[in-house]
Amino acid sequence: MKLLERVSLLLIFATFAATSTAQEVNLKDLLQLREIVSIEEDVEQNVHFEIVALDSDSTSQYFLSLGHLGVGNNIIQFHVDPIFTLYIKLGNTLAESIERIEELIEQIKAEPGTATETTGYISLGAPNEHPETVTITTRKPLLSRHLQFSVQRDGYIRATDIRTSQLKSLRTSLKLYKKLHKKEA
């Protein structure tokens, strides 16, 4: 019975999330999106990060996909939206993308509470034309450090975070990808 209640609540929240942020899915962008590198650490908790390229004409734009966002405040986040993904633009080349990830790794070393802003996209499937301001905050709960990516919306916060080790893993994978795909670099 508890499983039925949980599934019902999840469906209600997912429906609410999908209808409250009605966005059009651009099929053309979905077809032009390709995964470059990916790390998946916890399948049950849906911890999945990837770097994707959005190809258009003869150019590519690279994005860090931070997975699904929670809903709540700075302390508690409920992960009830399995639909929308947060994308952060890294750059137009692999070199720019590696440099941007290195900047994020440096930001993790900053004093906890240090915040910067960047442009991000919360969308279904692929980054869209509706940029949002994303606050990147350095956090240090207990023994680890991570960056929290958050978007303020209608009195609540949508957020996700990434640890130092995850960013370093993405950077290493991206450097290897760059060496293997010299034409794309």
Disulfide bonds with the S-S distance in Angstrom:
none
